[in-house]
Amino acid sequence: MVQAMIQISKNTNQILNIVKAKFNLKDKSQAIEKVVLDYGEEILEPELKPEFIQKIQDIEKRNDFKDFNSLDELRTDIEKIGE
């Protein structure tokens, strides 16, 4: 575990206290970790699954392009490829 000395504003301190209480955490370090990890999931791109990449590559190889009216239509069509 890495230790760091940080300076935070009063507002940030209040937010950390709220997070700490809401999630029943032992200290502000755990609150900081929770906030950073939760936020990190939102801002970092998720890695694509190899199966999905393969499906897209198969579509490209067949040169089988279609127009879709919604993401649901696209998702349904992609899922049919693996069947």
C-alpha positions in Angstrom: 0.0 0.0 0.0 1.2 3.5 -0.9 1.0 6.3 1.6 0.5 9.9 0.5 0.1 13.2 2.3 -2.5 15.3 0.6 -4.1 18.7 1.1 -7.9 18.9 0.5 -10.4 21.6 0.7 -13.1 21.8 3.4 -15.7 20.9 0.9 -13.7 17.8 -0.2 -13.3 16.9 3.5 -17.0 17.0 4.0 -17.7 14.9 1.0 -15.2 12.3 2.2 -16.9 12.3 5.6 -20.2 11.7 3.9 -18.8 8.8 1.8 -17.2 7.3 4.9 -20.4 7.4 6.8 -22.6 6.3 3.9 -20.6 3.2 3.2 -19.6 2.5 6.8 -15.8 2.9 6.1 -13.2 2.9 8.8 -11.3 6.0 7.6 -10.9 8.7 5.0 -8.3 6.6 3.2 -11.0 4.0 2.4 -13.4 6.8 1.4 -10.8 8.2 -1.1 -10.1 4.7 -2.5 -13.9 4.1 -2.9 -14.5 7.4 -4.7 -11.4 7.0 -7.0 -12.2 3.4 -7.9 -15.9 4.1 -8.6 -15.1 7.2 -10.6 -12.3 5.4 -12.4 -14.7 2.8 -13.8 -16.7 5.5 -15.4 -13.8 7.4 -17.1 -11.6 4.5 -18.1 -12.5 2.6 -21.3 -13.5 -0.9 -20.6 -11.4 -3.5 -22.5 -13.3 -5.2 -25.3 -13.8 -9.0 -24.9 -11.9 -11.1 -27.4 -15.2 -12.8 -28.5 -16.7 -9.4 -29.4 -13.6 -8.4 -31.4 -13.7 -11.7 -33.3 -17.4 -11.2 -34.1 -16.7 -7.7 -35.5 -13.7 -9.0 -37.5 -16.0 -11.8 -39.0 -18.5 -9.1 -40.1 -15.7 -7.1 -41.8 -14.3 -10.2 -43.6 -17.8 -11.0 -45.0 -18.2 -7.4 -46.1 -21.8 -7.8 -44.8 -22.8 -4.3 -43.8 -26.3 -3.3 -42.8 -28.2 -0.2 -41.7 -29.7 -0.3 -38.2 -32.3 1.9 -36.7 -31.2 1.3 -33.1 -28.5 -0.1 -30.9 -30.9 -2.9 -29.9 -31.2 -4.0 -33.6 -27.4 -4.0 -33.9 -26.9 -6.0 -30.7 -29.5 -8.6 -31.8 -27.8 -9.0 -35.1 -24.3 -9.3 -33.6 -25.5 -11.9 -31.1 -27.0 -14.0 -33.9 -23.5 -14.3 -35.5 -22.2 -16.3 -32.6 -25.0 -18.8 -32.7 
